[in-house]
Amino acid sequence: MGPKPLILGFDTSAAHCAAALLQGDVVLAERFEAHTRGQAERLMPLIEEILAETGQNWSDLDAIGVGVGPGNFTGIRIAVSAARGLALGLEVPAIGVSGFDARARSGTLAAVPAPRGQVYAQLPDEDAPRLMPETEAEDAARCAGLSFAPEASPAGLAQQIAKQACRRYLAHLETGALTEIPPPAPLYLRAADAAPARDVPPQLIDG
């Protein structure tokens, strides 16, 4: 077997920039910075710092893992756009990892905080994740004997994204289907907060 793949994982789905570089399952570097704004400006320099710290180059990367949400709309778009651009330029696959997969733990109901006392979660008896009141998810977790502690910026988030991406990369590599990995796409489970303006547009008068 050849050298273990070098995988970059990053996420900006909440008020943070998180990135990790893995060689197989070995974490070479991981960084987390809290950011309420400015993620678009900080993400690429942060990744470059990690590469320099570990003596790696962009061309050494085998694949990219990116958090696709759910979470902050703008943050998700920043990370997904960066991952797709890097994948195109470096000619490596970009692999989207949901916040649920990145937070998956045995005995725990994976959930992502949302505004107004709600969470994104996939209940044990449901086929797809959705937005719901936190109390509903907490009750469902209790009934299923699962712990419930949703975090927007959990420790090791980027590392878990990179590990999930590595597993999928190796699975596709084994079957010779790397080109079949779909490009990452944002996972939105609620409507955007922004709403169209309600003001009536001015009437145009023909002169």
Secondary structure, 3 states (H helix, E strand, C coil): CCCCCEEEEEECCCCEEEEEEEECCEEEEEEEEECCCCHHHHHHHHHHHHHHHHCCCHHHCCEEEEECCCCCHHHHHHHHHHHHHHHHHHCCCEEEECHHHHHCCCCECCEEEECCCEEEECCCCCCCCEEEEHHHHHHHHHHCCCECCCCCCCCCHHHHHHHHHHHHHHHHHHCCCHHHCCCCCCCCCCCCCCCCCCCCCCCCCCC
